[in-house]
Amino acid sequence: MDSNLYKRVEEVICRVLAAPESDRERLLTELTASDEELDREVRSLLANLSNTDESHPLSDQRLRAQRQRLDRFIDEPEQASSRHVERIGDYLICGILGEGGMGVVYKALQARPARETALKVIDAIRADDEISKRFKAEAEIQGQLQHPGIVQIYEAGLARIGHTDRPFIAMELVNGDSLRDYADRAGLDTAGKLDLLAKVADAIGYAHSKGVVHRDLKPENILVREDGQPKVLDFGIARVTSDATLAATTMTRDGQLLGTLAFMAPEQFTGDEITPATDVYALGVVAFELIAGKPPVDLGGLSITAAMRLVDQHDSPKLRSVAPDVDRDVETIVSKCLRREPENRYQNASELATDLRSLLADRPITARPPDTMYLTKKYIKRNRIFVGGMVATMVTLTAGIVVASVFAVGQRNARLLADANEREARKQQAALVGSEFQKAADMSASGDVFGAIEVLESIPNWLRGWGWELLAAGLPRWMPGDHEFGGISDVYSGATDDLQGGEQEVASMNATHVLTIAGRKLQQWDPLSGNIETLYPDSSFDAIEYDLSGKPERIAVDLSGDYKSAVGERRLLNTSTRLLGPLPEFLQPNRNTNTIYNAQFHAATWRHPRDNIENDEQDRTVYFWDEAHGTQSFLRPYKIESSYIKHKSEDQNQYVLLTFGFDESGREITEVFIFDSGACEVVATTGILKPTPVLCVVPSRGEVAISSYIVGYDVLPSTMIEILDLNTLEHNRSLGVNGAPVAYLPGHDAFVVETSDKINTLVSAEDGRVLQQYAPDHPKDKRVLRMHGNAPMLDESFLLAAGPRPYRPVLFDTDEPENGLEAGFHSRPSTGDTYHLALSPGGGLLASYHPYANQLCLLDARSGERLWSTTPGSDSHISKARAQVYFTNDATLVASTASLERDKPTMLRLAIATGEAVRPPRKEIVKYFPVLDFKELAPNQMLSSGAAVNPSGDGFILNNRALEGRLIFIDRFLSVTTDNEMSTADGFGISPDGKHIAIASTGAVEIFDLESRELVAKPVIDNNRLLCAAYSPDGKTLAIGTHDGRIMIIETEFYTKLFEFVATPEAQLSEKYKYVYMLAWSKDSKTLYSSHAGGYVLSWGTTRPYEQRQLRARQTAADERVTALLNEHLAAGLSAQEAGDALLGDPSLSPEERAAAEVALVRRWPSAEEE
């Protein structure tokens, strides 16, 4: 049968089998009416397919027996055990993991980088064109999918095994169980199984987004690691959706079935179009079997033909008919996956994942009509505490929204439905993301900075407010993106940098930008602006040969290759023009010669081809090329494996080389030597070194730092860093540091050293003193962050590194490394507990009141430095609850106190311009509160943690819990109203728009509408006493202080708690009192100030150390300018008050200068004495 006839026969058979049995004869006659040969072939094949006799050559029994005999014939000579195949290419075979339709999967150990792999090798006899094409397709397709839930491809190529060249794929070795076995062993309940399935659907959804359909999903092709992360493997029959061969490819030409019967969708039997919905069907079968313990349709013992008929003609049973205790929504989701018509299923796996997570979060799912009762039940289930309380009005409002949504559905208006549900969806997203925020905060506090980065990166942009920025500021800045970074290793170069091996190729461009590969695209990242630019977007890249200098003129990059070559052409990227230039053929990667090109020095080394060695000298020859002298060769006393060029002298033709080889017994050895290319001779050597060294050349010192420490290994030899002379390689001194010198910082005269405990440490190049540590609390079970010789960036302000998977580029601040969430400043202006805080109008001054020490302090709000202090009163006992500290609009500091022994308050007024103290006459008071001038104050201004100006600006709101147990409202006529609607308050905060009041009390934060006194959100529950509440001036963040020393961060669209952190200084945590008494925000909403027991005042900001240094430089310049202006005013004869007023009223001052002016004036105040 020729190929054209074969295709026509296949098409007719597929169409006939897809038709009802009663119509097949008529359809067959119509399709073959004009072609007798076609009719004869089709009828013959149909007769064979319909024959279920076990003796038939196509019966399952006969096929299985023939296959077993063939397998024994193929496998016994070479593959019966791992003893018969000891090595495949660069891989040492350790055992057999399994055997599949195309060959054997070995457990193997790769030499460099050292790692365990799964090595899939095609059988010699099975390696016909069809199988080879599928093998090639698997490598190409799976290699393009970079997702945590998909097994990663390391390398693909050809290896000589016996007398044949066999295609192989090296991939990530997953230590885990199949999906079914993991669920059983872990004892997962239905919710746990659904969560696991959602992760699998995420991975398949990612493949669908890249246009790939798996086509053979089943529990055996999904492994689950110990940490619960599933890994999808075996893309052996996957196809891209744009591939025209997707349709009618259920069988190969020789009749081999593509797929596994029980998990195949109807369209895979009928030859209809294969789409992502095909994988959804398989996931539905997987879900059914995982939950019910048995597949929806039992195809055991059936022939292929009988199985095809059963799947084609019968719908799957309902899940609850097998597992009656399962929730109806679970059944609905599974049923939608298993619908016979692809258009009625989820259209891709991402839609399935979304519904699974909606189900787990008790949100409505899309797989059923959202009737009123259904949506209402879902809402109540999610909010049973809220609904069961005193806010029935909210349920009524929700029911109205639900009715509107149902009406929209009834009118088939998807947009109206989306609009009606948008707020609800955002609310649920905020609730779900809250746990992620807390996870990031906990990781940051524990020192797991990279874990925190990955969690923060997953949070949607609309929730990245102040809380997100606060957590991010405590972490090294990172390159954003949801893919894995770095290229696939150049398998021909012998390069050690490999994405899946745990080392990322990331380069510094001109020490200002970062060059990396993300999703096989060459990307340039500006870490200061955050901009990412894709270079050569139409090309695909596999590798970057990172440069050592950080300011290279050229960087070598590898274009993606085809299946056979595994890696494409190497080009030179000009870092100034960003143009790609060619490299000659002899400098291209070559596996046989281990050609290693150094773009920085424009030189290369290689060895003699392994398949062309005729004598011992060739085996020991190093070939060297540079532009000045061309190709040269010289001998070493050992078998050469590879050589790396580490340095070139500026005024001579001398190069420092690190060479790897093997001695006569086959043990790996290393040598560092200086090669003079002008004389073509080795002029200095360290001799043979064991084990492999790490070296860092320091031209400015004329030295080489060397250590036999092996970077990144779990078991590290104890070796010290030795300093050698760069010209002679003779020993100078030992640094006394156990570790590997990976980079040198000239400006600091220091090495970045990866120490024996896997911490990157900055040490003095002279004596080894530890200067700084980077991520010292990074979990030891995770891959260590990697720094290279090009680590220093932006004038050594940063160190470039690659973190653990997904190998994201990060920048650590060199001098002030970000090792987790920390306070901006940590001040202790008094030993007495700090209660009230107030920020000056210009933001330069922070007033703190310490009632038990009877002390009022003024701090520089920028640094926490105490500028001035006084005692505002001499009462034997100051009532802290009725004290107020605040600044007026005209820059006067006011401190008022009330005594239980007196019936009038004590008030102190201090003018910022001069520091002059005034005690006004004691005025009439209401509830121990002094009567104030409203014109001096701003609406919503907090006067203490329990006193504020009301939103209209003509009255006050007080917390007088001790006397009344409720909030007190005082109007401008001094009329007092006690509120009986809102809860008892310890402290409260008013939203900037004046609409809401957040009340902090024991056990909860409650949010009320100030006008209606109705609860507007579900209370935020906490088991501790909550003392204070403060809205950011932009109204987007609510901060709560607690009695046990925490600060809670709440978003204000839905009042969802995002996270909390321990704010009280560590020294105070062991004391009886550790509370956060009051919170105050800067006017730009960037900094939160907190007062604490023990006399502490702390700041929490979103500015990173690098920007902080720049800000301090601007503040210093601002200090100098305002001091000069003030001196000019005084020299002109103005009084101190006039000069101060002129300075504060100067319209030319920037915000930074206005803050500096307030500080400058206080520095001129006379020393304070008790007033």
Secondary structure as UniProt FT lines:
FT   HELIX           3..18
FT   HELIX           21..23
FT   HELIX           24..31
FT   TURN            32..34
FT   HELIX           36..50
FT   TURN            54..55
FT   TURN            57..58
FT   HELIX           60..78
FT   HELIX           82..84
FT   STRAND          87..88
FT   TURN            89..90
FT   STRAND          91..99
FT   STRAND          103..110
FT   TURN            111..114
FT   STRAND          115..122
FT   TURN            124..126
FT   HELIX           129..144
FT   TURN            148..149
FT   STRAND          153..161
FT   TURN            162..163
FT   STRAND          164..172
FT   STRAND          176..178
FT   HELIX           179..186
FT   HELIX           190..209
FT   TURN            210..211
FT   STRAND          212..213
FT   HELIX           219..221
FT   STRAND          222..225
FT   TURN            226..227
FT   STRAND          230..232
FT   TURN            236..237
FT   STRAND          239..240
FT   TURN            241..242
FT   HELIX           244..246
FT   TURN            247..248
FT   TURN            253..254
FT   HELIX           261..263
FT   HELIX           266..270
FT   HELIX           276..292
FT   TURN            300..301
FT   HELIX           304..313
FT   HELIX           319..322
FT   TURN            324..325
FT   HELIX           328..337
FT   HELIX           342..344
FT   HELIX           349..360
FT   TURN            361..362
FT   TURN            366..367
FT   HELIX           372..382
FT   HELIX           384..387
FT   TURN            388..390
FT   HELIX           392..410
FT   TURN            411..412
FT   HELIX           414..446
FT   HELIX           449..457
FT   HELIX           461..463
FT   HELIX           466..473
FT   STRAND          477..478
FT   TURN            491..494
FT   TURN            499..502
FT   STRAND          507..509
FT   TURN            510..512
FT   STRAND          513..518
FT   TURN            519..520
FT   STRAND          521..525
FT   TURN            527..529
FT   STRAND          532..535
FT   TURN            537..538
FT   STRAND          541..545
FT   STRAND          554..560
FT   TURN            563..565
FT   STRAND          567..574
FT   TURN            575..577
FT   STRAND          580..581
FT   HELIX           585..587
FT   TURN            591..594
FT   STRAND          596..598
FT   TURN            599..602
FT   STRAND          603..607
FT   HELIX           610..612
FT   HELIX           616..619
FT   STRAND          621..626
FT   TURN            627..629
FT   STRAND          630..635
FT   STRAND          639..648
FT   STRAND          654..662
FT   TURN            664..665
FT   STRAND          668..676
FT   TURN            677..680
FT   STRAND          681..689
FT   STRAND          694..698
FT   HELIX           699..701
FT   STRAND          703..707
FT   TURN            711..712
FT   STRAND          720..725
FT   TURN            726..728
FT   STRAND          731..745
FT   TURN            746..749
FT   STRAND          750..755
FT   TURN            756..757
FT   STRAND          760..764
FT   TURN            765..767
FT   STRAND          770..774
FT   TURN            776..777
FT   TURN            780..781
FT   TURN            789..790
FT   STRAND          792..793
FT   TURN            794..797
FT   STRAND          798..802
FT   TURN            805..807
FT   STRAND          809..813
FT   STRAND          826..827
FT   STRAND          837..839
FT   TURN            841..842
FT   STRAND          845..850
FT   HELIX           851..853
FT   STRAND          855..860
FT   TURN            861..863
FT   STRAND          866..870
FT   STRAND          879..887
FT   TURN            889..890
FT   STRAND          892..898
FT   TURN            900..901
FT   STRAND          906..911
FT   TURN            912..914
FT   STRAND          917..918
FT   STRAND          925..926
FT   TURN            927..928
FT   STRAND          929..930
FT   HELIX           934..936
FT   TURN            939..940
FT   STRAND          942..944
FT   TURN            945..946
FT   STRAND          947..949
FT   TURN            951..952
FT   STRAND          956..959
FT   TURN            961..964
FT   STRAND          967..970
FT   TURN            972..973
FT   STRAND          976..978
FT   STRAND          987..990
FT   TURN            992..993
FT   STRAND          996..1009
FT   TURN            1010..1012
FT   STRAND          1020..1031
FT   TURN            1033..1034
FT   STRAND          1037..1042
FT   TURN            1043..1044
FT   STRAND          1046..1051
FT   TURN            1052..1055
FT   STRAND          1056..1062
FT   HELIX           1066..1069
FT   STRAND          1076..1081
FT   TURN            1083..1084
FT   STRAND          1087..1092
FT   TURN            1093..1094
FT   STRAND          1097..1101
FT   HELIX           1105..1131
FT   TURN            1132..1133
FT   HELIX           1136..1144
FT   TURN            1147..1148
FT   HELIX           1151..1163
//
